[in-house]
Amino acid sequence: MAKILIVEDDSLMSRMYQKIFTFEGYEVEIAGNGQEGFEKAKLSKPTIILLDVMMPQMNGIQTLEKLKLDPETKTIPVIMLTNLAGQQDAETALTKGAIKYIIKSEHEPKEVANMIKEILAGYTRNDIPVTQATSSASNAASSAGQAASTPAAPNTVTPTTQPVASQPPTPPQPAASTQTPITDPQVPSSPTTTDKPVSETTPSSQQ
């Protein structure tokens, strides 16, 4: 059976929550201030803690810090209960380990009990439910840590090769004629022997 610890200085409010959760079958313990709530958490190891923000002696933020620093109580999920005036403190509590905050003036005790039931439905001691706000904060912190510890990679540009579309082979073009047209060779005429005219020698008449 799940055990719920309600840390609330308003006795009327705490009794209302106790009645509803007891009716739903949960075991309930009540503490009237932060110091008492811390001591009961260490002693009884509740499944979940409902912790009011505005309390005397030790307020909800201080109690939450002690719970998360103690190895015996740091894994117990804590839900902050607040009014409109303490909403900023409740948001601060999310950064200190609370899994959710509930504004009491906006929800009836029965609605608060239904919220707790939904959280407990998926809860195990080694798998604390995480709300969106705390998850985003832890992811941002983790990303910042990785960015600080990882050296910047050199800005290298990898050339990308574009596939060349295959084109049909271009048919060979006839080569342009660069030769000088050959004219019919003139057959050189055989050298003509110009015979000197042979003077007809008339035999001299013998006298």
PyRosetta script that sets phi, psi and omega in degrees:
from pyrosetta import init, pose_from_sequence

init()
pose = pose_from_sequence("MAKILIVEDDSLMSRMYQKIFTFEGYEVEIAGNGQEGFEKAKLSKPTIILLDVMMPQMNGIQTLEKLKLDPETKTIPVIMLTNLAGQQDAETALTKGAIKYIIKSEHEPKEVANMIKEILAGYTRNDIPVTQATSSASNAASSAGQAASTPAAPNTVTPTTQPVASQPPTPPQPAASTQTPITDPQVPSSPTTTDKPVSETTPSSQQ")
pose.set_psi(1, 134.6)
pose.set_omega(1, 178.7)
pose.set_phi(2, -70.0)
pose.set_psi(2, 143.1)
pose.set_omega(2, 179.8)
pose.set_phi(3, -115.5)
pose.set_psi(3, 130.9)
pose.set_omega(3, -177.7)
pose.set_phi(4, -115.2)
pose.set_psi(4, 128.9)
pose.set_omega(4, 174.4)
pose.set_phi(5, -105.3)
pose.set_psi(5, 120.7)
pose.set_omega(5, 179.3)
pose.set_phi(6, -105.5)
pose.set_psi(6, 117.1)
pose.set_omega(6, 178.7)
pose.set_phi(7, -108.1)
pose.set_psi(7, 101.5)
pose.set_omega(7, -171.7)
pose.set_phi(8, -149.7)
pose.set_psi(8, 128.0)
pose.set_omega(8, -179.2)
pose.set_phi(9, -82.3)
pose.set_psi(9, -14.0)
pose.set_omega(9, 176.0)
pose.set_phi(10, -85.4)
pose.set_psi(10, 105.4)
pose.set_omega(10, -174.4)
pose.set_phi(11, -64.7)
pose.set_psi(11, -34.8)
pose.set_omega(11, 178.7)
pose.set_phi(12, -63.7)
pose.set_psi(12, -44.8)
pose.set_omega(12, -179.8)
pose.set_phi(13, -65.5)
pose.set_psi(13, -43.5)
pose.set_omega(13, -178.2)
pose.set_phi(14, -64.6)
pose.set_psi(14, -36.2)
pose.set_omega(14, 178.7)
pose.set_phi(15, -68.9)
pose.set_psi(15, -35.4)
pose.set_omega(15, 176.6)
pose.set_phi(16, -62.7)
pose.set_psi(16, -46.4)
pose.set_omega(16, 178.1)
pose.set_phi(17, -62.9)
pose.set_psi(17, -41.2)
pose.set_omega(17, -178.7)
pose.set_phi(18, -61.3)
pose.set_psi(18, -42.1)
pose.set_omega(18, -179.5)
pose.set_phi(19, -63.5)
pose.set_psi(19, -44.5)
pose.set_omega(19, -177.7)
pose.set_phi(20, -66.4)
pose.set_psi(20, -46.4)
pose.set_omega(20, -177.3)
pose.set_phi(21, -68.7)
pose.set_psi(21, -34.3)
pose.set_omega(21, 177.0)
pose.set_phi(22, -65.5)
pose.set_psi(22, -39.9)
pose.set_omega(22, 177.0)
pose.set_phi(23, -62.5)
pose.set_psi(23, -34.2)
pose.set_omega(23, 179.4)
pose.set_phi(24, -78.5)
pose.set_psi(24, -3.5)
pose.set_omega(24, 175.6)
pose.set_phi(25, 98.6)
pose.set_psi(25, 11.9)
pose.set_omega(25, 179.4)
pose.set_phi(26, -94.3)
pose.set_psi(26, 152.9)
pose.set_omega(26, 171.4)
pose.set_phi(27, -86.9)
pose.set_psi(27, 131.4)
pose.set_omega(27, -172.3)
pose.set_phi(28, -125.5)
pose.set_psi(28, 136.4)
pose.set_omega(28, 170.9)
pose.set_phi(29, -124.0)
pose.set_psi(29, 152.0)
pose.set_omega(29, -176.5)
pose.set_phi(30, -125.9)
pose.set_psi(30, 140.1)
pose.set_omega(30, 172.6)
pose.set_phi(31, -130.8)
pose.set_psi(31, 142.4)
pose.set_omega(31, -174.0)
pose.set_phi(32, -93.5)
pose.set_psi(32, -7.9)
pose.set_omega(32, 178.1)
pose.set_phi(33, -156.1)
pose.set_psi(33, 173.8)
pose.set_omega(33, -174.1)
pose.set_phi(34, -64.4)
pose.set_psi(34, -41.8)
pose.set_omega(34, -178.6)
pose.set_phi(35, -64.6)
pose.set_psi(35, -44.4)
pose.set_omega(35, 177.3)
pose.set_phi(36, -63.4)
pose.set_psi(36, -39.5)
pose.set_omega(36, 179.0)
pose.set_phi(37, -63.5)
pose.set_psi(37, -40.4)
pose.set_omega(37, 178.7)
pose.set_phi(38, -63.6)
pose.set_psi(38, -43.3)
pose.set_omega(38, -178.9)
pose.set_phi(39, -66.3)
pose.set_psi(39, -40.0)
pose.set_omega(39, 178.9)
pose.set_phi(40, -69.7)
pose.set_psi(40, -33.6)
pose.set_omega(40, 178.4)
pose.set_phi(41, -64.2)
pose.set_psi(41, -41.6)
pose.set_omega(41, 178.9)
pose.set_phi(42, -67.7)
pose.set_psi(42, -34.9)
pose.set_omega(42, -175.3)
pose.set_phi(43, -78.7)
pose.set_psi(43, -47.0)
pose.set_omega(43, -171.2)
pose.set_phi(44, -99.6)
pose.set_psi(44, -12.8)
pose.set_omega(44, -179.8)
pose.set_phi(45, 49.0)
pose.set_psi(45, 67.1)
pose.set_omega(45, -178.8)
pose.set_phi(46, -67.7)
pose.set_psi(46, 160.8)
pose.set_omega(46, 177.1)
pose.set_phi(47, -71.2)
pose.set_psi(47, -35.9)
pose.set_omega(47, -179.2)
pose.set_phi(48, -152.5)
pose.set_psi(48, 154.0)
pose.set_omega(48, -178.5)
pose.set_phi(49, -123.3)
pose.set_psi(49, 130.2)
pose.set_omega(49, 169.7)
pose.set_phi(50, -100.5)
pose.set_psi(50, 117.6)
pose.set_omega(50, -170.2)
pose.set_phi(51, -122.6)
pose.set_psi(51, 118.8)
pose.set_omega(51, 177.6)
pose.set_phi(52, -73.5)
pose.set_psi(52, 148.0)
pose.set_omega(52, -178.4)
pose.set_phi(53, -81.3)
pose.set_psi(53, -51.8)
pose.set_omega(53, -174.8)
pose.set_phi(54, -91.2)
pose.set_psi(54, 104.7)
pose.set_omega(54, -179.9)
pose.set_phi(55, -144.2)
pose.set_psi(55, 154.3)
pose.set_omega(55, 176.2)
pose.set_phi(56, -77.2)
pose.set_psi(56, 170.2)
pose.set_omega(56, 178.6)
pose.set_phi(57, 65.8)
pose.set_psi(57, -62.9)
pose.set_omega(57, 177.3)
pose.set_phi(58, -141.7)
pose.set_psi(58, 114.6)
pose.set_omega(58, -175.8)
pose.set_phi(59, -75.2)
pose.set_psi(59, 178.0)
pose.set_omega(59, -175.0)
pose.set_phi(60, -64.2)
pose.set_psi(60, -37.2)
pose.set_omega(60, -179.7)
pose.set_phi(61, -65.7)
pose.set_psi(61, -44.8)
pose.set_omega(61, 179.0)
pose.set_phi(62, -64.6)
pose.set_psi(62, -39.6)
pose.set_omega(62, 178.1)
pose.set_phi(63, -64.6)
pose.set_psi(63, -41.9)
pose.set_omega(63, 179.0)
pose.set_phi(64, -60.3)
pose.set_psi(64, -43.8)
pose.set_omega(64, 179.8)
pose.set_phi(65, -60.5)
pose.set_psi(65, -42.1)
pose.set_omega(65, 178.9)
pose.set_phi(66, -65.6)
pose.set_psi(66, -40.3)
pose.set_omega(66, 179.6)
pose.set_phi(67, -61.9)
pose.set_psi(67, -41.1)
pose.set_omega(67, -176.1)
pose.set_phi(68, -79.5)
pose.set_psi(68, -17.0)
pose.set_omega(68, 177.0)
pose.set_phi(69, -88.1)
pose.set_psi(69, -20.8)
pose.set_omega(69, -177.8)
pose.set_phi(70, -86.7)
pose.set_psi(70, 125.4)
pose.set_omega(70, -178.8)
pose.set_phi(71, -59.6)
pose.set_psi(71, -25.9)
pose.set_omega(71, -177.7)
pose.set_phi(72, -79.1)
pose.set_psi(72, -19.2)
pose.set_omega(72, -174.4)
pose.set_phi(73, -124.8)
pose.set_psi(73, -5.1)
pose.set_omega(73, -171.7)
pose.set_phi(74, -67.5)
pose.set_psi(74, -22.0)
pose.set_omega(74, -179.6)
pose.set_phi(75, -89.6)
pose.set_psi(75, -3.9)
pose.set_omega(75, -180.0)
pose.set_phi(76, -78.2)
pose.set_psi(76, 124.1)
pose.set_omega(76, 179.4)
pose.set_phi(77, -68.0)
pose.set_psi(77, 141.0)
pose.set_omega(77, -177.4)
pose.set_phi(78, -122.8)
pose.set_psi(78, 130.8)
pose.set_omega(78, 174.4)
pose.set_phi(79, -112.1)
pose.set_psi(79, 126.6)
pose.set_omega(79, -178.5)
pose.set_phi(80, -86.5)
pose.set_psi(80, 136.3)
pose.set_omega(80, 174.3)
pose.set_phi(81, -108.6)
pose.set_psi(81, 130.3)
pose.set_omega(81, -176.3)
pose.set_phi(82, -149.1)
pose.set_psi(82, 168.9)
pose.set_omega(82, 170.8)
pose.set_phi(83, -108.7)
pose.set_psi(83, -177.1)
pose.set_omega(83, -176.4)
pose.set_phi(84, -60.6)
pose.set_psi(84, -35.9)
pose.set_omega(84, -177.9)
pose.set_phi(85, -67.0)
pose.set_psi(85, -27.5)
pose.set_omega(85, -177.0)
pose.set_phi(86, -102.9)
pose.set_psi(86, 16.8)
pose.set_omega(86, -176.5)
pose.set_phi(87, -62.8)
pose.set_psi(87, -39.2)
pose.set_omega(87, 179.9)
pose.set_phi(88, -63.3)
pose.set_psi(88, -40.0)
pose.set_omega(88, 176.9)
pose.set_phi(89, -64.6)
pose.set_psi(89, -36.7)
pose.set_omega(89, 179.3)
pose.set_phi(90, -66.2)
pose.set_psi(90, -38.2)
pose.set_omega(90, 176.4)
pose.set_phi(91, -65.0)
pose.set_psi(91, -36.6)
pose.set_omega(91, 174.7)
pose.set_phi(92, -62.7)
pose.set_psi(92, -35.7)
pose.set_omega(92, -179.4)
pose.set_phi(93, -63.4)
pose.set_psi(93, -29.1)
pose.set_omega(93, 177.8)
pose.set_phi(94, -62.9)
pose.set_psi(94, -34.7)
pose.set_omega(94, 179.4)
pose.set_phi(95, -76.7)
pose.set_psi(95, -12.2)
pose.set_omega(95, -178.6)
pose.set_phi(96, -103.9)
pose.set_psi(96, 5.4)
pose.set_omega(96, 173.8)
pose.set_phi(97, 121.3)
pose.set_psi(97, -8.2)
pose.set_omega(97, 176.6)
pose.set_phi(98, -69.1)
pose.set_psi(98, 147.9)
pose.set_omega(98, -177.5)
pose.set_phi(99, -93.9)
pose.set_psi(99, -15.5)
pose.set_omega(99, -177.4)
pose.set_phi(100, -169.6)
pose.set_psi(100, 156.2)
pose.set_omega(100, 169.3)
pose.set_phi(101, -130.2)
pose.set_psi(101, 146.0)
pose.set_omega(101, -177.5)
pose.set_phi(102, -123.9)
pose.set_psi(102, 127.4)
pose.set_omega(102, 176.4)
pose.set_phi(103, -84.8)
pose.set_psi(103, 112.3)
pose.set_omega(103, -171.4)
pose.set_phi(104, -61.5)
pose.set_psi(104, -35.7)
pose.set_omega(104, -176.8)
pose.set_phi(105, -70.9)
pose.set_psi(105, -13.4)
pose.set_omega(105, -177.7)
pose.set_phi(106, -98.8)
pose.set_psi(106, -7.3)
pose.set_omega(106, -176.0)
pose.set_phi(107, -136.4)
pose.set_psi(107, 138.6)
pose.set_omega(107, 172.6)
pose.set_phi(108, -72.2)
pose.set_psi(108, 153.6)
pose.set_omega(108, 178.8)
pose.set_phi(109, -52.9)
pose.set_psi(109, -35.1)
pose.set_omega(109, 178.6)
pose.set_phi(110, -64.7)
pose.set_psi(110, -39.7)
pose.set_omega(110, 178.2)
pose.set_phi(111, -66.0)
pose.set_psi(111, -39.0)
pose.set_omega(111, 176.7)
pose.set_phi(112, -62.1)
pose.set_psi(112, -41.8)
pose.set_omega(112, 178.9)
pose.set_phi(113, -61.7)
pose.set_psi(113, -38.3)
pose.set_omega(113, 178.3)
pose.set_phi(114, -66.3)
pose.set_psi(114, -38.3)
pose.set_omega(114, 176.8)
pose.set_phi(115, -61.5)
pose.set_psi(115, -44.2)
pose.set_omega(115, -179.2)
pose.set_phi(116, -64.4)
pose.set_psi(116, -39.4)
pose.set_omega(116, 178.5)
pose.set_phi(117, -61.8)
pose.set_psi(117, -40.3)
pose.set_omega(117, 178.9)
pose.set_phi(118, -64.2)
pose.set_psi(118, -39.8)
pose.set_omega(118, 179.0)
pose.set_phi(119, -67.6)
pose.set_psi(119, -43.7)
pose.set_omega(119, -179.1)
pose.set_phi(120, -67.4)
pose.set_psi(120, -25.5)
pose.set_omega(120, -178.6)
pose.set_phi(121, -63.1)
pose.set_psi(121, -32.5)
pose.set_omega(121, -179.6)
pose.set_phi(122, -109.4)
pose.set_psi(122, 18.6)
pose.set_omega(122, -173.7)
pose.set_phi(123, -101.5)
pose.set_psi(123, 136.1)
pose.set_omega(123, 165.1)
pose.set_phi(124, -131.6)
pose.set_psi(124, 160.2)
pose.set_omega(124, -175.0)
pose.set_phi(125, -61.4)
pose.set_psi(125, -29.8)
pose.set_omega(125, -178.8)
pose.set_phi(126, -96.8)
pose.set_psi(126, 3.1)
pose.set_omega(126, -178.8)
pose.set_phi(127, -136.9)
pose.set_psi(127, 78.1)
pose.set_omega(127, -176.1)
pose.set_phi(128, -71.0)
pose.set_psi(128, 128.8)
pose.set_omega(128, 178.5)
pose.set_phi(129, -63.2)
pose.set_psi(129, 143.8)
pose.set_omega(129, -177.8)
pose.set_phi(130, -120.8)
pose.set_psi(130, 128.3)
pose.set_omega(130, 177.5)
pose.set_phi(131, -80.2)
pose.set_psi(131, 167.4)
pose.set_omega(131, -178.1)
pose.set_phi(132, -61.5)
pose.set_psi(132, -37.9)
pose.set_omega(132, -177.5)
pose.set_phi(133, -64.9)
pose.set_psi(133, -47.1)
pose.set_omega(133, -179.0)
pose.set_phi(134, -71.0)
pose.set_psi(134, -33.9)
pose.set_omega(134, 178.9)
pose.set_phi(135, -65.4)
pose.set_psi(135, -42.4)
pose.set_omega(135, 179.3)
pose.set_phi(136, -63.6)
pose.set_psi(136, -40.7)
pose.set_omega(136, -179.9)
pose.set_phi(137, -64.2)
pose.set_psi(137, -42.4)
pose.set_omega(137, -179.1)
pose.set_phi(138, -69.0)
pose.set_psi(138, -36.8)
pose.set_omega(138, 177.8)
pose.set_phi(139, -65.2)
pose.set_psi(139, -40.0)
pose.set_omega(139, 179.4)
pose.set_phi(140, -64.3)
pose.set_psi(140, -42.0)
pose.set_omega(140, 179.1)
pose.set_phi(141, -65.2)
pose.set_psi(141, -39.7)
pose.set_omega(141, 179.3)
pose.set_phi(142, -65.2)
pose.set_psi(142, -41.8)
pose.set_omega(142, 179.6)
pose.set_phi(143, -64.6)
pose.set_psi(143, -39.3)
pose.set_omega(143, 179.5)
pose.set_phi(144, -65.0)
pose.set_psi(144, -39.1)
pose.set_omega(144, 179.4)
pose.set_phi(145, -66.1)
pose.set_psi(145, -40.3)
pose.set_omega(145, 179.0)
pose.set_phi(146, -66.8)
pose.set_psi(146, -39.0)
pose.set_omega(146, 179.8)
pose.set_phi(147, -65.2)
pose.set_psi(147, -35.0)
pose.set_omega(147, -179.0)
pose.set_phi(148, -74.5)
pose.set_psi(148, -32.5)
pose.set_omega(148, -175.4)
pose.set_phi(149, -89.7)
pose.set_psi(149, -18.8)
pose.set_omega(149, -177.6)
pose.set_phi(150, -93.8)
pose.set_psi(150, 121.8)
pose.set_omega(150, 177.5)
pose.set_phi(151, -65.8)
pose.set_psi(151, 147.2)
pose.set_omega(151, -178.7)
pose.set_phi(152, -68.2)
pose.set_psi(152, 132.9)
pose.set_omega(152, -179.9)
pose.set_phi(153, -75.4)
pose.set_psi(153, 143.3)
pose.set_omega(153, 178.4)
pose.set_phi(154, -60.2)
pose.set_psi(154, 145.2)
pose.set_omega(154, -176.7)
pose.set_phi(155, -81.7)
pose.set_psi(155, 85.9)
pose.set_omega(155, -179.4)
pose.set_phi(156, -104.4)
pose.set_psi(156, 137.6)
pose.set_omega(156, -179.7)
pose.set_phi(157, -105.9)
pose.set_psi(157, 119.4)
pose.set_omega(157, 179.7)
pose.set_phi(158, -89.6)
pose.set_psi(158, 119.4)
pose.set_omega(158, -179.5)
pose.set_phi(159, -63.9)
pose.set_psi(159, 136.9)
pose.set_omega(159, 178.8)
pose.set_phi(160, -106.4)
pose.set_psi(160, 130.3)
pose.set_omega(160, -179.4)
pose.set_phi(161, -95.1)
pose.set_psi(161, 129.9)
pose.set_omega(161, 179.6)
pose.set_phi(162, -91.9)
pose.set_psi(162, 132.3)
pose.set_omega(162, 179.1)
pose.set_phi(163, -63.0)
pose.set_psi(163, 132.6)
pose.set_omega(163, -178.7)
pose.set_phi(164, -87.2)
pose.set_psi(164, 123.7)
pose.set_omega(164, -179.9)
pose.set_phi(165, -67.7)
pose.set_psi(165, 132.9)
pose.set_omega(165, -179.0)
pose.set_phi(166, -70.8)
pose.set_psi(166, 136.8)
pose.set_omega(166, 179.9)
pose.set_phi(167, -116.6)
pose.set_psi(167, 145.5)
pose.set_omega(167, 179.0)
pose.set_phi(168, -63.0)
pose.set_psi(168, 143.4)
pose.set_omega(168, -179.2)
pose.set_phi(169, -59.9)
pose.set_psi(169, 139.0)
pose.set_omega(169, 179.8)
pose.set_phi(170, -81.3)
pose.set_psi(170, 125.7)
pose.set_omega(170, 179.9)
pose.set_phi(171, -61.7)
pose.set_psi(171, 143.6)
pose.set_omega(171, -179.0)
pose.set_phi(172, -61.9)
pose.set_psi(172, 134.6)
pose.set_omega(172, 178.2)
pose.set_phi(173, -90.5)
pose.set_psi(173, 139.7)
pose.set_omega(173, 178.3)
pose.set_phi(174, -61.9)
pose.set_psi(174, 133.0)
pose.set_omega(174, -178.1)
pose.set_phi(175, -67.2)
pose.set_psi(175, 138.0)
pose.set_omega(175, 178.9)
pose.set_phi(176, -68.9)
pose.set_psi(176, 135.0)
pose.set_omega(176, -178.2)
pose.set_phi(177, -72.6)
pose.set_psi(177, 120.8)
pose.set_omega(177, 178.7)
pose.set_phi(178, -109.1)
pose.set_psi(178, 4.0)
pose.set_omega(178, -179.0)
pose.set_phi(179, -84.0)
pose.set_psi(179, 146.3)
pose.set_omega(179, 177.0)
pose.set_phi(180, -74.0)
pose.set_psi(180, 127.7)
pose.set_omega(180, -178.2)
pose.set_phi(181, -56.5)
pose.set_psi(181, 136.1)
pose.set_omega(181, -177.2)
pose.set_phi(182, -89.8)
pose.set_psi(182, 121.2)
pose.set_omega(182, 176.1)
pose.set_phi(183, -89.0)
pose.set_psi(183, 157.9)
pose.set_omega(183, 180.0)
pose.set_phi(184, -60.8)
pose.set_psi(184, 125.3)
pose.set_omega(184, -178.6)
pose.set_phi(185, -67.6)
pose.set_psi(185, 136.0)
pose.set_omega(185, 175.8)
pose.set_phi(186, -82.4)
pose.set_psi(186, 123.4)
pose.set_omega(186, -180.0)
pose.set_phi(187, -72.9)
pose.set_psi(187, 117.0)
pose.set_omega(187, -179.2)
pose.set_phi(188, -60.9)
pose.set_psi(188, 132.4)
pose.set_omega(188, 179.5)
pose.set_phi(189, -70.1)
pose.set_psi(189, 139.5)
pose.set_omega(189, -179.7)
pose.set_phi(190, -62.8)
pose.set_psi(190, 137.6)
pose.set_omega(190, -177.1)
pose.set_phi(191, -53.7)
pose.set_psi(191, 128.9)
pose.set_omega(191, -179.8)
pose.set_phi(192, -87.7)
pose.set_psi(192, 124.8)
pose.set_omega(192, 178.4)
pose.set_phi(193, -80.3)
pose.set_psi(193, 111.4)
pose.set_omega(193, 176.9)
pose.set_phi(194, -83.3)
pose.set_psi(194, 105.1)
pose.set_omega(194, 178.3)
pose.set_phi(195, -75.6)
pose.set_psi(195, 123.7)
pose.set_omega(195, 174.0)
pose.set_phi(196, -62.1)
pose.set_psi(196, 138.5)
pose.set_omega(196, 179.6)
pose.set_phi(197, -62.0)
pose.set_psi(197, 126.6)
pose.set_omega(197, -179.8)
pose.set_phi(198, -84.9)
pose.set_psi(198, 116.5)
pose.set_omega(198, 179.7)
pose.set_phi(199, -69.0)
pose.set_psi(199, 129.3)
pose.set_omega(199, 179.8)
pose.set_phi(200, -72.5)
pose.set_psi(200, 115.4)
pose.set_omega(200, 178.6)
pose.set_phi(201, -87.6)
pose.set_psi(201, 120.4)
pose.set_omega(201, 178.3)
pose.set_phi(202, -89.1)
pose.set_psi(202, 117.4)
pose.set_omega(202, 179.2)
pose.set_phi(203, -49.2)
pose.set_psi(203, 123.3)
pose.set_omega(203, 180.0)
pose.set_phi(204, -61.7)
pose.set_psi(204, 135.4)
pose.set_omega(204, -179.1)
pose.set_phi(205, -70.3)
pose.set_psi(205, 129.3)
pose.set_omega(205, 177.9)
pose.set_phi(206, -75.0)
pose.set_psi(206, 126.3)
pose.set_omega(206, 178.8)
pose.set_phi(207, -93.3)
pose.dump_pdb("model.pdb")
